[in-house]
Amino acid sequence: MIRSAKKRSWARFLRPIGTILSLALLVWLMACQDWSLVLVYLNRLPWSLLLAALMFYGVGQVLNALRWYILLRAQSVPIRFVDTLKIVLVGAFASNFLPSTIGGDVIRLVNIQPYTRNEGLSLASLILDRLVNMVAFVTVLPISFLTIPLQHISLPDLAFGLAIPGMDKLKLLLRRIFKQFLDAYHLWANQPATVFLAFVVSWFSIFVIFLGSWSLLTGLGVQVTLWQVMGVTALTYFVTLLPISINGIGLREFMITTLYVLLGAGVEQATMMALISRFLMMAVTLPGAVWLGEMSRMVEKAGAKISAPNGE
C-alpha cells in the first residue's frame, strides 16, 4: 500500500516535470530558429494545402466517432451517430484544452452513461475503442523502423526525446491495458466482424491524419514520402503514450522536429510542421466547446432521473 502510494505520488510529479522539460526543450529549439527563414516557409505555404490538412484532421475525428458508434450499436445502445460525434468532440476538446488526456475519457464516459445505463458497458466500449485505435497504429509501426534512419540519432538526442526511464512505465501501462482489453472484449467476443469493422474504420481514421500531415509538409517544401510520414506519425504516437508529459506537450513537437530533420527537412521546416499540425488538430476539436454545455445539461438531467424515486 505504501509503495503503491509512493508510485502514485511520483507519477503526479513526473508528468508536470516532464512537461516543463519538454516545453523548455521546445523553447530552446524555437530560439535556435532562423525566423526570417520561418516566415519565408510560412508565406510559401499554400492556403489550399493548409485547408486540406484541416479537412483531413477533421475527417479523422469523424471516423473516430464512427468507430465508437459501431462498437456501441453492436451492443444495442440507442444512440445516434451525431450524438456520438458530439461526445467524441467534447472529449477531444477537453483533452486538448484541459491539462489531462484522462479528462477527455472521463467526459466521454460520463456523457455516454445516459445512453448505456450500464457503467461496465460504457467503460468497456471506451477501452475497446482506444485499443482498436492503438492496434491500427501498431500495424504502421514497422514502417517507422524501415523508413526512419534511427541509427543516426545519438544517445544524447534520444535520452530526453524517447524518455528511456519511462519505458518500464509504458510496459506496465500496456500490460494493464491488455488485461482491460480482455475484460472489455468479452462483450464483443461473439461479434468479431464488428470489431474488425471498427479496426478498418480506425485504420482509415489514422490514414487521413497521415494525409493531412503530408499535405502540410508538401506545403512547407519538405520532400518526404507518404510512407515516411506514416512512420514518423506512428513512432511519435507511441512515444507520447509515455506518462511523462501532459498531453505530450513539447514531447510530441520535439519528436516530430527530430525525426523530420533526420529525413532531410530543415530545422525551421520541421518545427513549423510540429507547431502547425498541433494547432490544426486542436482547431478541429473546437466544435466540442459548443456542445460542452449541451452535454453537461444532458448528463445532469439524466442523473436527476436516475436518482428520482421510481424514476419520477
C-alpha positions, 0 to 999 in steps of 0.5 A: 500500500505504501509503495503503491502510494509512493508510485502514485505520488511520483507519477503526479510529479513526473508528468508536470516535470516532464512537461516543463522539460519538454516545453523548455526543450521546445523553447530552446529549439524555437530560439535556435530558429532562423525566423526570417527563414520561418516566415519565408516557409510560412508565406510559401505555404499554400492556403489550399494545402493548409485547408486540406490538412484541416479537412483531413484532421477533421475527417479523422475525428469523424471516423473516430466517432464512427468507430465508437458508434459501431462498437456501441450499436453492436451492443444495442445502445440507442444512440445516434451517430451525431450524438456520438460525434458530439461526445467524441468532440467534447472529449477531444476538446477537453483533452486538448484544452484541459491539462489531462488526456484522462479528462477527455475519457472521463467526459466521454464516459460520463456523457455516454452513461445516459445512453448505456445505463450500464457503467461496465458497458460504457467503460468497456466500449471506451477501452475497446475503442482506444485499443482498436485505435492503438492496434491500427497504429501498431500495424504502421509501426514497422514502417517507422523502423524501415523508413526512419534512419534511427541509427543516426540519432545519438544517445544524447538526442534520444535520452530526453526525446524517447524518455528511456526511464519511462519505458518500464512505465509504458510496459506496465501501462500496456500490460494493464491495458491488455488485461482491460482489453480482455475484460472489455472484449468479452462483450464483443467476443461473439461479434468479431466482424464488428470489431474488425469493422471498427479496426478498418474504420480506425485504420482509415481514421489514422490514414487521413491524419497521415494525409493531412500531415503530408499535405502540410509538409508538401506545403512547407517544401519538405520532400518526404514520402507518404510512407515516411510520414506514416512512420514518423506519425506512428513512432511519435504516437507511441512515444507520447503514450509515455506518462511523462508529459501532459498531453505530450506537450513539447514531447510530441513537437520535439519528436516530430522536429527530430525525426523530420530533420533526420529525413532531410527537412530543415530545422525551421521546416520541421518545427513549423510542421510540429507547431502547425499540425498541433494547432490544426488538430486542436482547431478541429476539436473546437466544435466540442466547446459548443456542445460542452454545455449541451452535454453537461445539461444532458448528463445532469438531467439524466442523473436527476432521473436516475436518482428520482424515486421510481424514476419520477 
